[in-house]
């Protein structure tokens, strides 16, 4: 099985103005998603939510700046690391990933084991 990273990109402002009920619905959807990965034959290896981009620090060369490097509508808000048989299965799983205010990106993990 191969490893894939599901990157969750969403509009941070939507969460900042969302009601507690919406936040609870999103959290419940993520709990369900973790279960659905197994149901689809994949394996959840890890994942985390990220603090908002206002807490980010960007480094380019020797220059360190507060905040994200680029201003975008959607920011990386979290990720899941999964195992799947192939890209098709990873995409099938990723389609279930909650991203109420945006979307997800699926990227294969590069195998650097040399074998």
PLY file of the C-alpha trace (Angstrom):
ply
format ascii 1.0
element vertex 115
property float x
property float y
property float z
element edge 114
property int vertex1
property int vertex2
end_header
0.00 0.00 0.00
1.15 3.53 -0.72
0.92 6.62 1.48
-1.04 9.72 0.50
-1.45 13.10 2.16
-4.89 14.68 2.05
-4.40 18.43 2.46
-7.44 20.42 3.56
-7.66 23.96 2.15
-10.48 26.14 3.42
-11.53 29.75 3.95
-10.34 30.62 7.48
-12.77 33.54 7.70
-15.70 31.15 7.35
-14.61 29.38 10.53
-13.97 32.66 12.34
-17.59 33.67 11.78
-19.19 30.22 12.06
-21.57 29.41 14.88
-20.63 26.85 17.54
-23.17 24.52 15.93
-21.37 24.68 12.58
-18.03 24.01 14.28
-19.58 21.00 16.07
-20.95 19.68 12.77
-17.51 19.96 11.19
-15.87 18.13 14.09
-18.46 15.34 13.86
-17.84 15.10 10.11
-14.10 14.63 10.74
-14.81 11.90 13.29
-17.00 10.14 10.71
-14.32 10.58 8.05
-11.74 8.77 10.17
-14.13 5.82 10.35
-14.91 5.99 6.63
-11.23 5.63 5.72
-11.21 2.15 7.26
-14.57 1.31 5.66
-13.09 2.16 2.25
-10.18 -0.22 2.87
-7.61 2.45 3.64
-5.68 3.11 6.81
-5.41 6.36 8.77
-1.76 6.95 9.70
-2.14 10.42 11.22
-3.55 13.87 10.87
-3.89 17.22 12.58
-5.67 20.53 12.38
-3.41 23.57 12.04
-3.54 26.90 13.84
-4.69 29.82 11.62
-2.28 31.43 9.16
-1.99 34.42 11.50
0.26 32.17 13.64
2.48 31.17 10.69
6.06 32.25 10.14
7.50 32.09 6.62
11.18 31.73 5.74
12.50 32.52 2.25
16.27 32.34 2.10
17.47 34.32 5.12
14.31 36.43 5.44
11.83 35.52 8.18
8.37 37.12 8.12
5.25 36.76 10.21
2.24 35.21 8.54
1.85 33.23 5.35
3.94 34.05 2.28
0.98 34.43 -0.06
-2.45 35.90 0.51
-5.08 33.45 -0.66
-8.77 32.87 -0.03
-8.10 29.34 1.14
-5.35 28.26 3.49
-3.98 24.90 4.56
-5.97 24.11 7.68
-5.12 20.49 8.33
-4.19 17.16 6.86
-4.65 13.40 7.00
-1.93 10.88 6.20
-3.49 7.70 4.84
-2.47 4.40 3.30
-4.32 3.31 0.18
-3.80 0.63 -2.46
-3.45 3.22 -5.23
-4.32 6.77 -6.23
-7.85 5.80 -7.25
-8.58 4.46 -3.77
-6.93 7.53 -2.17
-9.16 9.81 -4.27
-12.23 7.78 -3.38
-11.38 8.28 0.29
-10.47 11.96 -0.13
-13.88 12.72 -1.67
-15.34 11.97 1.77
-12.99 14.34 3.61
-14.88 17.24 5.19
-13.94 20.60 3.69
-17.10 22.62 4.26
-15.49 25.93 3.29
-13.06 24.76 0.60
-11.57 21.60 -0.85
-8.85 19.01 -0.50
-5.69 18.10 -2.38
-4.29 14.56 -2.55
-0.55 14.06 -2.91
1.39 10.81 -2.89
4.22 10.55 -0.38
7.58 10.11 -2.09
9.24 6.79 -1.27
12.85 7.56 -0.37
13.61 4.14 1.10
15.69 3.19 -1.94
14.12 -0.22 -2.18
0 1
1 2
2 3
3 4
4 5
5 6
6 7
7 8
8 9
9 10
10 11
11 12
12 13
13 14
14 15
15 16
16 17
17 18
18 19
19 20
20 21
21 22
22 23
23 24
24 25
25 26
26 27
27 28
28 29
29 30
30 31
31 32
32 33
33 34
34 35
35 36
36 37
37 38
38 39
39 40
40 41
41 42
42 43
43 44
44 45
45 46
46 47
47 48
48 49
49 50
50 51
51 52
52 53
53 54
54 55
55 56
56 57
57 58
58 59
59 60
60 61
61 62
62 63
63 64
64 65
65 66
66 67
67 68
68 69
69 70
70 71
71 72
72 73
73 74
74 75
75 76
76 77
77 78
78 79
79 80
80 81
81 82
82 83
83 84
84 85
85 86
86 87
87 88
88 89
89 90
90 91
91 92
92 93
93 94
94 95
95 96
96 97
97 98
98 99
99 100
100 101
101 102
102 103
103 104
104 105
105 106
106 107
107 108
108 109
109 110
110 111
111 112
112 113
113 114
